[in-house]
């Protein structure tokens, strides 16, 4: 397994962790549990961002710029009248 595949796998795992922590935060029954999941979620999101940043810097996670007319269209669709 090369470095790119390894990083992709780590990123996917981290995204899964974020999903679990998010649901734990939302569904927690006490403030202490909510706070624990919320802190864990924040840490996991920071780690996910770091992994993404390293992948992006190496060109392993290319992104496309959205067309301005599509951005404008979505803004108009969901703007409050």
PDB file of N, CA, C and O in Angstrom:
ATOM      1  N   UNK A   1       0.848  -1.176   0.000  1.00  0.00           N
ATOM      2  CA  UNK A   1       0.000   0.000   0.000  1.00  0.00           C
ATOM      3  C   UNK A   1       0.894   1.240   0.000  1.00  0.00           C
ATOM      4  O   UNK A   1       1.797   1.369   0.826  1.00  0.00           O
ATOM      5  N   UNK A   2       0.629   2.141  -0.932  1.00  0.00           N
ATOM      6  CA  UNK A   2       1.439   3.358  -1.003  1.00  0.00           C
ATOM      7  C   UNK A   2       0.914   4.419  -0.039  1.00  0.00           C
ATOM      8  O   UNK A   2      -0.141   4.251   0.574  1.00  0.00           O
ATOM      9  N   UNK A   3       1.665   5.510   0.085  1.00  0.00           N
ATOM     10  CA  UNK A   3       1.317   6.568   1.038  1.00  0.00           C
ATOM     11  C   UNK A   3      -0.043   7.194   0.747  1.00  0.00           C
ATOM     12  O   UNK A   3      -0.796   7.500   1.672  1.00  0.00           O
ATOM     13  N   UNK A   4      -0.362   7.385  -0.535  1.00  0.00           N
ATOM     14  CA  UNK A   4      -1.644   7.994  -0.895  1.00  0.00           C
ATOM     15  C   UNK A   4      -2.799   7.116  -0.417  1.00  0.00           C
ATOM     16  O   UNK A   4      -3.742   7.618   0.195  1.00  0.00           O
ATOM     17  N   UNK A   5      -2.737   5.825  -0.685  1.00  0.00           N
ATOM     18  CA  UNK A   5      -3.807   4.918  -0.251  1.00  0.00           C
ATOM     19  C   UNK A   5      -3.906   4.864   1.266  1.00  0.00           C
ATOM     20  O   UNK A   5      -5.005   4.810   1.819  1.00  0.00           O
ATOM     21  N   UNK A   6      -2.781   4.878   1.925  1.00  0.00           N
ATOM     22  CA  UNK A   6      -2.768   4.863   3.384  1.00  0.00           C
ATOM     23  C   UNK A   6      -3.454   6.117   3.936  1.00  0.00           C
ATOM     24  O   UNK A   6      -4.274   6.028   4.850  1.00  0.00           O
ATOM     25  N   UNK A   7      -3.119   7.265   3.385  1.00  0.00           N
ATOM     26  CA  UNK A   7      -3.731   8.515   3.835  1.00  0.00           C
ATOM     27  C   UNK A   7      -5.231   8.541   3.526  1.00  0.00           C
ATOM     28  O   UNK A   7      -6.019   9.033   4.333  1.00  0.00           O
ATOM     29  N   UNK A   8      -5.628   8.012   2.361  1.00  0.00           N
ATOM     30  CA  UNK A   8      -7.056   7.942   2.037  1.00  0.00           C
ATOM     31  C   UNK A   8      -7.793   7.084   3.056  1.00  0.00           C
ATOM     32  O   UNK A   8      -8.879   7.448   3.507  1.00  0.00           O
ATOM     33  N   UNK A   9      -7.208   5.947   3.420  1.00  0.00           N
ATOM     34  CA  UNK A   9      -7.827   5.065   4.410  1.00  0.00           C
ATOM     35  C   UNK A   9      -7.919   5.739   5.773  1.00  0.00           C
ATOM     36  O   UNK A   9      -8.941   5.639   6.451  1.00  0.00           O
ATOM     37  N   UNK A  10      -6.863   6.419   6.170  1.00  0.00           N
ATOM     38  CA  UNK A  10      -6.875   7.125   7.457  1.00  0.00           C
ATOM     39  C   UNK A  10      -7.951   8.212   7.444  1.00  0.00           C
ATOM     40  O   UNK A  10      -8.678   8.375   8.425  1.00  0.00           O
ATOM     41  N   UNK A  11      -8.056   8.952   6.342  1.00  0.00           N
ATOM     42  CA  UNK A  11      -9.054  10.009   6.243  1.00  0.00           C
ATOM     43  C   UNK A  11     -10.469   9.429   6.316  1.00  0.00           C
ATOM     44  O   UNK A  11     -11.331   9.986   6.996  1.00  0.00           O
ATOM     45  N   UNK A  12     -10.706   8.332   5.631  1.00  0.00           N
ATOM     46  CA  UNK A  12     -12.028   7.702   5.686  1.00  0.00           C
ATOM     47  C   UNK A  12     -12.366   7.231   7.097  1.00  0.00           C
ATOM     48  O   UNK A  12     -13.497   7.394   7.556  1.00  0.00           O
ATOM     49  N   UNK A  13     -11.396   6.655   7.776  1.00  0.00           N
ATOM     50  CA  UNK A  13     -11.616   6.226   9.153  1.00  0.00           C
ATOM     51  C   UNK A  13     -11.919   7.424  10.045  1.00  0.00           C
ATOM     52  O   UNK A  13     -12.818   7.366  10.884  1.00  0.00           O
ATOM     53  N   UNK A  14     -11.184   8.488   9.870  1.00  0.00           N
ATOM     54  CA  UNK A  14     -11.384   9.683  10.691  1.00  0.00           C
ATOM     55  C   UNK A  14     -12.759  10.300  10.434  1.00  0.00           C
ATOM     56  O   UNK A  14     -13.409  10.782  11.362  1.00  0.00           O
ATOM     57  N   UNK A  15     -13.197  10.285   9.184  1.00  0.00           N
ATOM     58  CA  UNK A  15     -14.539  10.783   8.880  1.00  0.00           C
ATOM     59  C   UNK A  15     -15.594   9.928   9.578  1.00  0.00           C
ATOM     60  O   UNK A  15     -16.590  10.455  10.076  1.00  0.00           O
ATOM     61  N   UNK A  16     -15.382   8.622   9.617  1.00  0.00           N
ATOM     62  CA  UNK A  16     -16.300   7.737  10.319  1.00  0.00           C
ATOM     63  C   UNK A  16     -16.340   8.025  11.807  1.00  0.00           C
ATOM     64  O   UNK A  16     -17.406   8.006  12.424  1.00  0.00           O
ATOM     65  N   UNK A  17     -15.169   8.294  12.387  1.00  0.00           N
ATOM     66  CA  UNK A  17     -15.089   8.661  13.803  1.00  0.00           C
ATOM     67  C   UNK A  17     -15.862   9.950  14.053  1.00  0.00           C
ATOM     68  O   UNK A  17     -16.596  10.055  15.036  1.00  0.00           O
ATOM     69  N   UNK A  18     -15.701  10.928  13.168  1.00  0.00           N
ATOM     70  CA  UNK A  18     -16.429  12.195  13.313  1.00  0.00           C
ATOM     71  C   UNK A  18     -17.938  11.951  13.295  1.00  0.00           C
ATOM     72  O   UNK A  18     -18.675  12.556  14.074  1.00  0.00           O
ATOM     73  N   UNK A  19     -18.391  11.077  12.420  1.00  0.00           N
ATOM     74  CA  UNK A  19     -19.811  10.763  12.333  1.00  0.00           C
ATOM     75  C   UNK A  19     -20.311  10.143  13.643  1.00  0.00           C
ATOM     76  O   UNK A  19     -21.370  10.521  14.144  1.00  0.00           O
ATOM     77  N   UNK A  20     -19.563   9.210  14.186  1.00  0.00           N
ATOM     78  CA  UNK A  20     -19.950   8.578  15.447  1.00  0.00           C
ATOM     79  C   UNK A  20     -19.980   9.587  16.595  1.00  0.00           C
ATOM     80  O   UNK A  20     -20.919   9.598  17.391  1.00  0.00           O
ATOM     81  N   UNK A  21     -18.958  10.430  16.679  1.00  0.00           N
ATOM     82  CA  UNK A  21     -18.919  11.429  17.742  1.00  0.00           C
ATOM     83  C   UNK A  21     -20.045  12.455  17.591  1.00  0.00           C
ATOM     84  O   UNK A  21     -20.597  12.923  18.587  1.00  0.00           O
ATOM     85  N   UNK A  22     -20.384  12.805  16.350  1.00  0.00           N
ATOM     86  CA  UNK A  22     -21.472  13.744  16.129  1.00  0.00           C
ATOM     87  C   UNK A  22     -22.780  13.156  16.655  1.00  0.00           C
ATOM     88  O   UNK A  22     -23.532  13.832  17.357  1.00  0.00           O
ATOM     89  N   UNK A  23     -23.044  11.900  16.314  1.00  0.00           N
ATOM     90  CA  UNK A  23     -24.273  11.266  16.792  1.00  0.00           C
ATOM     91  C   UNK A  23     -24.264  11.116  18.314  1.00  0.00           C
ATOM     92  O   UNK A  23     -25.297  11.275  18.963  1.00  0.00           O
ATOM     93  N   UNK A  24     -23.109  10.812  18.872  1.00  0.00           N
ATOM     94  CA  UNK A  24     -23.004  10.748  20.321  1.00  0.00           C
ATOM     95  C   UNK A  24     -23.318  12.084  20.963  1.00  0.00           C
ATOM     96  O   UNK A  24     -23.983  12.143  21.997  1.00  0.00           O
ATOM     97  N   UNK A  25     -22.840  13.155  20.354  1.00  0.00           N
ATOM     98  CA  UNK A  25     -23.109  14.501  20.868  1.00  0.00           C
ATOM     99  C   UNK A  25     -24.597  14.820  20.795  1.00  0.00           C
ATOM    100  O   UNK A  25     -25.184  15.306  21.762  1.00  0.00           O
ATOM    101  N   UNK A  26     -25.195  14.547  19.661  1.00  0.00           N
ATOM    102  CA  UNK A  26     -26.607  14.864  19.450  1.00  0.00           C
ATOM    103  C   UNK A  26     -27.506  14.063  20.390  1.00  0.00           C
ATOM    104  O   UNK A  26     -28.481  14.592  20.924  1.00  0.00           O
ATOM    105  N   UNK A  27     -27.177  12.797  20.587  1.00  0.00           N
ATOM    106  CA  UNK A  27     -28.076  11.896  21.315  1.00  0.00           C
ATOM    107  C   UNK A  27     -27.702  11.704  22.780  1.00  0.00           C
ATOM    108  O   UNK A  27     -28.306  10.873  23.459  1.00  0.00           O
ATOM    109  N   UNK A  28     -26.730  12.445  23.278  1.00  0.00           N
ATOM    110  CA  UNK A  28     -26.317  12.261  24.671  1.00  0.00           C
ATOM    111  C   UNK A  28     -27.436  12.672  25.622  1.00  0.00           C
ATOM    112  O   UNK A  28     -28.195  13.608  25.367  1.00  0.00           O
ATOM    113  N   UNK A  29     -27.507  11.937  26.726  1.00  0.00           N
ATOM    114  CA  UNK A  29     -28.614  12.146  27.654  1.00  0.00           C
ATOM    115  C   UNK A  29     -28.270  13.086  28.809  1.00  0.00           C
ATOM    116  O   UNK A  29     -29.168  13.576  29.492  1.00  0.00           O
ATOM    117  N   UNK A  30     -26.991  13.341  29.031  1.00  0.00           N
ATOM    118  CA  UNK A  30     -26.599  14.253  30.107  1.00  0.00           C
ATOM    119  C   UNK A  30     -25.597  15.264  29.579  1.00  0.00           C
ATOM    120  O   UNK A  30     -24.978  15.061  28.535  1.00  0.00           O
ATOM    121  N   UNK A  31     -25.450  16.344  30.306  1.00  0.00           N
ATOM    122  CA  UNK A  31     -24.517  17.397  29.897  1.00  0.00           C
ATOM    123  C   UNK A  31     -23.076  16.892  29.900  1.00  0.00           C
ATOM    124  O   UNK A  31     -22.291  17.258  29.025  1.00  0.00           O
ATOM    125  N   UNK A  32     -22.721  16.055  30.874  1.00  0.00           N
ATOM    126  CA  UNK A  32     -21.350  15.522  30.934  1.00  0.00           C
ATOM    127  C   UNK A  32     -21.034  14.661  29.717  1.00  0.00           C
ATOM    128  O   UNK A  32     -19.960  14.775  29.127  1.00  0.00           O
ATOM    129  N   UNK A  33     -21.973  13.804  29.350  1.00  0.00           N
ATOM    130  CA  UNK A  33     -21.771  12.944  28.175  1.00  0.00           C
ATOM    131  C   UNK A  33     -21.723  13.801  26.915  1.00  0.00           C
ATOM    132  O   UNK A  33     -20.885  13.593  26.039  1.00  0.00           O
ATOM    133  N   UNK A  34     -22.636  14.767  26.839  1.00  0.00           N
ATOM    134  CA  UNK A  34     -22.654  15.678  25.686  1.00  0.00           C
ATOM    135  C   UNK A  34     -21.309  16.391  25.544  1.00  0.00           C
ATOM    136  O   UNK A  34     -20.757  16.472  24.447  1.00  0.00           O
ATOM    137  N   UNK A  35     -20.792  16.899  26.643  1.00  0.00           N
ATOM    138  CA  UNK A  35     -19.518  17.629  26.617  1.00  0.00           C
ATOM    139  C   UNK A  35     -18.370  16.717  26.200  1.00  0.00           C
ATOM    140  O   UNK A  35     -17.497  17.130  25.437  1.00  0.00           O
ATOM    141  N   UNK A  36     -18.363  15.483  26.691  1.00  0.00           N
ATOM    142  CA  UNK A  36     -17.298  14.536  26.332  1.00  0.00           C
ATOM    143  C   UNK A  36     -17.314  14.240  24.832  1.00  0.00           C
ATOM    144  O   UNK A  36     -16.273  14.258  24.176  1.00  0.00           O
ATOM    145  N   UNK A  37     -18.508  13.967  24.299  1.00  0.00           N
ATOM    146  CA  UNK A  37     -18.604  13.703  22.860  1.00  0.00           C
ATOM    147  C   UNK A  37     -18.278  14.950  22.047  1.00  0.00           C
ATOM    148  O   UNK A  37     -17.620  14.861  21.010  1.00  0.00           O
ATOM    149  N   UNK A  38     -18.726  16.093  22.504  1.00  0.00           N
ATOM    150  CA  UNK A  38     -18.472  17.340  21.792  1.00  0.00           C
ATOM    151  C   UNK A  38     -16.973  17.642  21.707  1.00  0.00           C
ATOM    152  O   UNK A  38     -16.476  18.043  20.655  1.00  0.00           O
ATOM    153  N   UNK A  39     -16.266  17.451  22.800  1.00  0.00           N
ATOM    154  CA  UNK A  39     -14.808  17.668  22.799  1.00  0.00           C
ATOM    155  C   UNK A  39     -14.113  16.665  21.889  1.00  0.00           C
ATOM    156  O   UNK A  39     -13.206  17.021  21.137  1.00  0.00           O
ATOM    157  N   UNK A  40     -14.548  15.396  21.962  1.00  0.00           N
ATOM    158  CA  UNK A  40     -13.969  14.365  21.100  1.00  0.00           C
ATOM    159  C   UNK A  40     -14.241  14.681  19.631  1.00  0.00           C
ATOM    160  O   UNK A  40     -13.369  14.491  18.783  1.00  0.00           O
ATOM    161  N   UNK A  41     -15.441  15.161  19.329  1.00  0.00           N
ATOM    162  CA  UNK A  41     -15.782  15.533  17.957  1.00  0.00           C
ATOM    163  C   UNK A  41     -14.893  16.665  17.469  1.00  0.00           C
ATOM    164  O   UNK A  41     -14.387  16.617  16.348  1.00  0.00           O
ATOM    165  N   UNK A  42     -14.700  17.673  18.291  1.00  0.00           N
ATOM    166  CA  UNK A  42     -13.852  18.799  17.903  1.00  0.00           C
ATOM    167  C   UNK A  42     -12.417  18.332  17.623  1.00  0.00           C
ATOM    168  O   UNK A  42     -11.805  18.745  16.638  1.00  0.00           O
ATOM    169  N   UNK A  43     -11.892  17.474  18.493  1.00  0.00           N
ATOM    170  CA  UNK A  43     -10.539  16.939  18.276  1.00  0.00           C
ATOM    171  C   UNK A  43     -10.467  16.138  16.980  1.00  0.00           C
ATOM    172  O   UNK A  43      -9.508  16.259  16.217  1.00  0.00           O
ATOM    173  N   UNK A  44     -11.488  15.319  16.739  1.00  0.00           N
ATOM    174  CA  UNK A  44     -11.505  14.495  15.528  1.00  0.00           C
ATOM    175  C   UNK A  44     -11.618  15.357  14.276  1.00  0.00           C
ATOM    176  O   UNK A  44     -10.994  15.056  13.259  1.00  0.00           O
ATOM    177  N   UNK A  45     -12.413  16.432  14.341  1.00  0.00           N
ATOM    178  CA  UNK A  45     -12.528  17.336  13.197  1.00  0.00           C
ATOM    179  C   UNK A  45     -11.198  18.040  12.914  1.00  0.00           C
ATOM    180  O   UNK A  45     -10.828  18.238  11.756  1.00  0.00           O
ATOM    181  N   UNK A  46     -10.495  18.409  13.959  1.00  0.00           N
ATOM    182  CA  UNK A  46      -9.173  19.025  13.779  1.00  0.00           C
ATOM    183  C   UNK A  46      -8.201  18.040  13.133  1.00  0.00           C
ATOM    184  O   UNK A  46      -7.420  18.413  12.258  1.00  0.00           O
ATOM    185  N   UNK A  47      -8.253  16.788  13.566  1.00  0.00           N
ATOM    186  CA  UNK A  47      -7.376  15.769  12.985  1.00  0.00           C
ATOM    187  C   UNK A  47      -7.744  15.526  11.518  1.00  0.00           C
ATOM    188  O   UNK A  47      -6.865  15.387  10.668  1.00  0.00           O
ATOM    189  N   UNK A  48      -9.040  15.475  11.232  1.00  0.00           N
ATOM    190  CA  UNK A  48      -9.484  15.293   9.853  1.00  0.00           C
ATOM    191  C   UNK A  48      -8.992  16.435   8.978  1.00  0.00           C
ATOM    192  O   UNK A  48      -8.562  16.212   7.847  1.00  0.00           O
ATOM    193  N   UNK A  49      -9.053  17.653   9.493  1.00  0.00           N
ATOM    194  CA  UNK A  49      -8.590  18.819   8.741  1.00  0.00           C
ATOM    195  C   UNK A  49      -7.088  18.746   8.478  1.00  0.00           C
ATOM    196  O   UNK A  49      -6.625  19.108   7.397  1.00  0.00           O
ATOM    197  N   UNK A  50      -6.343  18.286   9.451  1.00  0.00           N
ATOM    198  CA  UNK A  50      -4.889  18.142   9.286  1.00  0.00           C
ATOM    199  C   UNK A  50      -4.570  17.108   8.215  1.00  0.00           C
ATOM    200  O   UNK A  50      -3.716  17.332   7.358  1.00  0.00           O
ATOM    201  N   UNK A  51      -5.261  15.980   8.270  1.00  0.00           N
ATOM    202  CA  UNK A  51      -5.041  14.922   7.267  1.00  0.00           C
ATOM    203  C   UNK A  51      -5.389  15.444   5.883  1.00  0.00           C
ATOM    204  O   UNK A  51      -4.628  15.257   4.934  1.00  0.00           O
ATOM    205  N   UNK A  52      -6.558  16.108   5.765  1.00  0.00           N
ATOM    206  CA  UNK A  52      -6.956  16.671   4.479  1.00  0.00           C
ATOM    207  C   UNK A  52      -5.903  17.658   3.972  1.00  0.00           C
ATOM    208  O   UNK A  52      -5.534  17.633   2.798  1.00  0.00           O
ATOM    209  N   UNK A  53      -5.427  18.520   4.860  1.00  0.00           N
ATOM    210  CA  UNK A  53      -4.425  19.508   4.457  1.00  0.00           C
ATOM    211  C   UNK A  53      -3.165  18.871   3.908  1.00  0.00           C
ATOM    212  O   UNK A  53      -2.611  19.345   2.916  1.00  0.00           O
ATOM    213  N   UNK A  54      -2.709  17.808   4.539  1.00  0.00           N
ATOM    214  CA  UNK A  54      -1.503  17.121   4.068  1.00  0.00           C
ATOM    215  C   UNK A  54      -1.755  16.447   2.726  1.00  0.00           C
ATOM    216  O   UNK A  54      -0.897  16.461   1.844  1.00  0.00           O
ATOM    217  N   UNK A  55      -2.936  15.857   2.578  1.00  0.00           N
ATOM    218  CA  UNK A  55      -3.263  15.216   1.298  1.00  0.00           C
ATOM    219  C   UNK A  55      -3.393  16.259   0.189  1.00  0.00           C
ATOM    220  O   UNK A  55      -2.912  16.053  -0.925  1.00  0.00           O
ATOM    221  N   UNK A  56      -4.037  17.361   0.495  1.00  0.00           N
ATOM    222  CA  UNK A  56      -4.230  18.413  -0.497  1.00  0.00           C
ATOM    223  C   UNK A  56      -2.889  18.998  -0.939  1.00  0.00           C
ATOM    224  O   UNK A  56      -2.686  19.270  -2.122  1.00  0.00           O
ATOM    225  N   UNK A  57      -1.973  19.191   0.015  1.00  0.00           N
ATOM    226  CA  UNK A  57      -0.655  19.747  -0.296  1.00  0.00           C
ATOM    227  C   UNK A  57       0.121  18.852  -1.256  1.00  0.00           C
ATOM    228  O   UNK A  57       0.930  19.337  -2.047  1.00  0.00           O
ATOM    229  N   UNK A  58      -0.126  17.545  -1.185  1.00  0.00           N
ATOM    230  CA  UNK A  58       0.559  16.611  -2.074  1.00  0.00           C
ATOM    231  C   UNK A  58      -0.211  16.376  -3.379  1.00  0.00           C
ATOM    232  O   UNK A  58       0.237  15.623  -4.244  1.00  0.00           O
ATOM    233  N   UNK A  59      -1.375  17.028  -3.512  1.00  0.00           N
ATOM    234  CA  UNK A  59      -2.182  16.853  -4.719  1.00  0.00           C
ATOM    235  C   UNK A  59      -2.992  15.572  -4.704  1.00  0.00           C
ATOM    236  O   UNK A  59      -3.465  15.126  -5.750  1.00  0.00           O
ATOM    237  N   UNK A  60      -3.161  14.972  -3.531  1.00  0.00           N
ATOM    238  CA  UNK A  60      -3.886  13.703  -3.414  1.00  0.00           C
ATOM    239  C   UNK A  60      -5.373  13.890  -3.167  1.00  0.00           C
ATOM    240  O   UNK A  60      -6.119  12.911  -3.139  1.00  0.00           O
ATOM    241  N   UNK A  61      -5.814  15.114  -2.989  1.00  0.00           N
ATOM    242  CA  UNK A  61      -7.219  15.401  -2.731  1.00  0.00           C
ATOM    243  C   UNK A  61      -7.582  16.661  -3.513  1.00  0.00           C
ATOM    244  O   UNK A  61      -7.810  17.725  -2.937  1.00  0.00           O
ATOM    245  N   UNK A  62      -7.629  16.517  -4.832  1.00  0.00           N
ATOM    246  CA  UNK A  62      -7.898  17.703  -5.652  1.00  0.00           C
ATOM    247  C   UNK A  62      -9.345  18.165  -5.498  1.00  0.00           C
ATOM    248  O   UNK A  62     -10.255  17.355  -5.322  1.00  0.00           O
ATOM    249  N   UNK A  63      -9.534  19.446  -5.567  1.00  0.00           N
ATOM    250  CA  UNK A  63     -10.879  20.031  -5.500  1.00  0.00           C
ATOM    251  C   UNK A  63     -11.104  20.897  -6.725  1.00  0.00           C
ATOM    252  O   UNK A  63     -10.158  21.354  -7.368  1.00  0.00           O
ATOM    253  N   UNK A  64     -12.356  21.111  -7.030  1.00  0.00           N
ATOM    254  CA  UNK A  64     -12.721  21.966  -8.155  1.00  0.00           C
ATOM    255  C   UNK A  64     -13.383  23.227  -7.632  1.00  0.00           C
ATOM    256  O   UNK A  64     -14.097  23.194  -6.630  1.00  0.00           O
ATOM    257  N   UNK A  65     -13.149  24.316  -8.301  1.00  0.00           N
ATOM    258  CA  UNK A  65     -13.827  25.565  -7.968  1.00  0.00           C
ATOM    259  C   UNK A  65     -15.239  25.492  -8.539  1.00  0.00           C
ATOM    260  O   UNK A  65     -15.428  25.107  -9.693  1.00  0.00           O
ATOM    261  N   UNK A  66     -16.219  25.860  -7.737  1.00  0.00           N
ATOM    262  CA  UNK A  66     -17.600  25.911  -8.221  1.00  0.00           C
ATOM    263  C   UNK A  66     -17.759  27.119  -9.137  1.00  0.00           C
ATOM    264  O   UNK A  66     -17.159  28.171  -8.915  1.00  0.00           O
ATOM    265  N   UNK A  67     -18.569  26.946 -10.157  1.00  0.00           N
ATOM    266  CA  UNK A  67     -18.834  28.043 -11.074  1.00  0.00           C
ATOM    267  C   UNK A  67     -19.675  29.105 -10.349  1.00  0.00           C
ATOM    268  O   UNK A  67     -20.599  28.777  -9.604  1.00  0.00           O
ATOM    269  N   UNK A  68     -19.345  30.366 -10.575  1.00  0.00           N
ATOM    270  CA  UNK A  68     -20.026  31.460  -9.878  1.00  0.00           C
ATOM    271  C   UNK A  68     -21.521  31.445 -10.142  1.00  0.00           C
ATOM    272  O   UNK A  68     -22.304  31.734  -9.237  1.00  0.00           O
ATOM    273  N   UNK A  69     -21.937  31.117 -11.356  1.00  0.00           N
ATOM    274  CA  UNK A  69     -23.377  31.111 -11.652  1.00  0.00           C
ATOM    275  C   UNK A  69     -24.106  30.027 -10.859  1.00  0.00           C
ATOM    276  O   UNK A  69     -25.273  30.211 -10.512  1.00  0.00           O
ATOM    277  N   UNK A  70     -23.448  28.903 -10.564  1.00  0.00           N
ATOM    278  CA  UNK A  70     -24.068  27.861  -9.747  1.00  0.00           C
ATOM    279  C   UNK A  70     -24.161  28.299  -8.290  1.00  0.00           C
ATOM    280  O   UNK A  70     -25.152  28.016  -7.616  1.00  0.00           O
ATOM    281  N   UNK A  71     -23.142  28.982  -7.808  1.00  0.00           N
ATOM    282  CA  UNK A  71     -23.165  29.505  -6.436  1.00  0.00           C
ATOM    283  C   UNK A  71     -24.306  30.505  -6.289  1.00  0.00           C
ATOM    284  O   UNK A  71     -25.075  30.446  -5.330  1.00  0.00           O
ATOM    285  N   UNK A  72     -24.407  31.407  -7.230  1.00  0.00           N
ATOM    286  CA  UNK A  72     -25.461  32.418  -7.208  1.00  0.00           C
ATOM    287  C   UNK A  72     -26.840  31.771  -7.258  1.00  0.00           C
ATOM    288  O   UNK A  72     -27.752  32.194  -6.548  1.00  0.00           O
ATOM    289  N   UNK A  73     -26.994  30.750  -8.091  1.00  0.00           N
ATOM    290  CA  UNK A  73     -28.270  30.050  -8.222  1.00  0.00           C
ATOM    291  C   UNK A  73     -28.691  29.404  -6.904  1.00  0.00           C
ATOM    292  O   UNK A  73     -29.857  29.487  -6.518  1.00  0.00           O
ATOM    293  N   UNK A  74     -27.755  28.766  -6.216  1.00  0.00           N
ATOM    294  CA  UNK A  74     -28.060  28.121  -4.935  1.00  0.00           C
ATOM    295  C   UNK A  74     -28.391  29.168  -3.878  1.00  0.00           C
ATOM    296  O   UNK A  74     -29.314  28.988  -3.085  1.00  0.00           O
ATOM    297  N   UNK A  75     -27.634  30.264  -3.872  1.00  0.00           N
ATOM    298  CA  UNK A  75     -27.924  31.342  -2.916  1.00  0.00           C
ATOM    299  C   UNK A  75     -29.335  31.870  -3.111  1.00  0.00           C
ATOM    300  O   UNK A  75     -30.061  32.097  -2.143  1.00  0.00           O
ATOM    301  N   UNK A  76     -29.720  32.064  -4.364  1.00  0.00           N
ATOM    302  CA  UNK A  76     -31.048  32.591  -4.647  1.00  0.00           C
ATOM    303  C   UNK A  76     -32.132  31.578  -4.263  1.00  0.00           C
ATOM    304  O   UNK A  76     -33.190  31.954  -3.758  1.00  0.00           O
ATOM    305  N   UNK A  77     -31.866  30.321  -4.499  1.00  0.00           N
ATOM    306  CA  UNK A  77     -32.835  29.266  -4.197  1.00  0.00           C
ATOM    307  C   UNK A  77     -33.139  29.196  -2.704  1.00  0.00           C
ATOM    308  O   UNK A  77     -34.289  28.995  -2.313  1.00  0.00           O
ATOM    309  N   UNK A  78     -32.117  29.360  -1.874  1.00  0.00           N
ATOM    310  CA  UNK A  78     -32.283  29.182  -0.441  1.00  0.00           C
ATOM    311  C   UNK A  78     -32.298  30.479   0.365  1.00  0.00           C
ATOM    312  O   UNK A  78     -32.310  30.450   1.596  1.00  0.00           O
ATOM    313  N   UNK A  79     -32.299  31.601  -0.322  1.00  0.00           N
ATOM    314  CA  UNK A  79     -32.332  32.872   0.421  1.00  0.00           C
ATOM    315  C   UNK A  79     -33.745  33.121   0.942  1.00  0.00           C
ATOM    316  O   UNK A  79     -34.736  32.729   0.326  1.00  0.00           O
ATOM    317  N   UNK A  80     -33.804  33.779   2.083  1.00  0.00           N
ATOM    318  CA  UNK A  80     -35.091  34.121   2.679  1.00  0.00           C
ATOM    319  C   UNK A  80     -35.615  35.370   1.985  1.00  0.00           C
ATOM    320  O   UNK A  80     -34.921  36.381   1.879  1.00  0.00           O
ATOM    321  N   UNK A  81     -36.818  35.279   1.530  1.00  0.00           N
ATOM    322  CA  UNK A  81     -37.424  36.396   0.794  1.00  0.00           C
ATOM    323  C   UNK A  81     -37.949  37.420   1.737  1.00  0.00           C
ATOM    324  O   UNK A  81     -38.495  38.435   1.306  1.00  0.00           O
TER     325      UNK A  81
END
